[in-house]
Amino acid sequence: GTGGYVSGSVAYCVQQSTDLGTEIYLPFIKNSIDLGIMFVPFVVLVMISSVNAVNLTDGLDGLAPLISGLDSGIADEITTKSASSTLSSL
């Protein structure tokens, strides 16, 4: 619904107003993958998938804060140690 349009619009505006680009970096591939116009739908898909994963985890055992904190810590370490200093400052 409306949340999808808002998050898509925010993702598009952030991507257009910064120099982050439309490339993704995977640890097991040496080169980056440029998604081009498909970057915003990819970001929205990742955001929606993450929310659904947290909701399923919380519904199963009520341990969503533990899982979310662990995932956030791992993501923070990965972005801090990556080559992109712009991304790690967000």
Backbone torsions as a table, in degrees:
resi	resn	phi	psi	omega
1	GLY	NA	-135.5	-175.8
2	THR	-65.5	-37.4	179.7
3	GLY	-59.6	-37.0	178.0
4	GLY	-65.2	-40.9	178.2
5	TYR	-67.2	-39.9	-179.7
6	VAL	-66.2	-48.4	-178.6
7	SER	-65.7	-36.2	176.1
8	GLY	-65.3	-40.9	179.0
9	SER	-66.5	-41.5	178.3
10	VAL	-64.0	-45.0	178.9
11	ALA	-60.7	-41.5	179.7
12	TYR	-65.1	-45.1	-178.9
13	CYS	-64.9	-41.0	178.5
14	VAL	-64.5	-43.5	-179.3
15	GLN	-64.7	-37.9	-178.8
16	GLN	-75.9	-30.2	-174.4
17	SER	-92.8	-4.3	178.7
18	THR	-120.6	173.2	178.5
19	ASP	-102.5	28.3	179.9
20	LEU	-69.3	-28.1	178.4
21	GLY	80.5	-169.4	-177.4
22	THR	-122.4	26.0	-179.3
23	GLU	-98.6	146.9	172.0
24	ILE	-118.7	149.2	-178.9
25	TYR	-118.6	125.2	177.2
26	LEU	-108.7	138.9	-174.4
27	PRO	-64.3	-26.6	-176.1
28	PHE	-96.4	3.8	176.7
29	ILE	-120.7	131.5	-176.4
30	LYS	-69.6	-37.8	-177.6
31	ASN	-95.3	157.4	176.1
32	SER	-83.1	160.7	178.2
33	ILE	-112.7	120.3	179.4
34	ASP	-90.7	114.7	-177.7
35	LEU	-84.9	-17.8	178.5
36	GLY	60.6	-127.4	-177.0
37	ILE	-69.2	-17.9	-179.6
38	MET	-85.2	2.3	-178.6
39	PHE	-64.9	-46.8	-178.2
40	VAL	-64.1	-47.2	175.8
41	PRO	-60.2	-34.2	177.7
42	PHE	-64.5	-44.4	179.3
43	VAL	-63.3	-43.5	179.1
44	VAL	-63.4	-41.5	177.8
45	LEU	-61.6	-42.8	178.7
46	VAL	-64.5	-42.1	179.5
47	MET	-63.7	-46.2	-179.4
48	ILE	-65.4	-40.4	178.5
49	SER	-63.8	-39.5	178.8
50	SER	-64.6	-42.9	178.5
51	VAL	-63.1	-43.7	178.9
52	ASN	-64.4	-38.4	178.6
53	ALA	-63.8	-41.7	178.3
54	VAL	-65.7	-42.3	179.6
55	ASN	-63.2	-40.8	177.5
56	LEU	-65.3	-43.1	179.6
57	THR	-63.0	-44.2	-179.5
58	ASP	-67.2	-36.1	179.3
59	GLY	-69.9	-29.3	-178.4
60	LEU	-78.4	-47.3	-173.7
61	ASP	-138.6	0.3	178.5
62	GLY	72.1	17.8	-177.6
63	LEU	-104.8	25.4	-177.5
64	ALA	-58.9	-40.1	179.3
65	PRO	-61.0	-37.7	178.8
66	LEU	-65.9	-47.1	-179.4
67	ILE	-65.1	-43.5	-179.4
68	SER	-64.6	-41.2	178.2
69	GLY	-64.7	-41.5	177.9
70	LEU	-63.9	-46.0	178.8
71	ASP	-63.3	-40.6	179.1
72	SER	-64.3	-40.1	178.3
73	GLY	-64.3	-41.7	178.0
74	ILE	-65.7	-44.6	179.1
75	ALA	-63.0	-37.4	178.3
76	ASP	-64.1	-43.4	178.5
77	GLU	-62.9	-42.3	-179.0
78	ILE	-64.3	-46.8	-178.1
79	THR	-71.4	-32.1	178.7
80	THR	-67.9	-37.8	-178.1
81	LYS	-88.3	-4.5	179.6
82	SER	-76.8	170.6	-177.2
83	ALA	-75.2	-17.3	-174.6
84	SER	-89.7	100.9	179.1
85	SER	-72.7	-26.5	178.1
86	THR	-65.7	-42.4	-178.4
87	LEU	-68.7	-37.4	-177.5
88	SER	-72.6	-15.9	179.1
89	SER	-85.2	-8.8	-178.8
90	LEU	-78.0	NA	NA
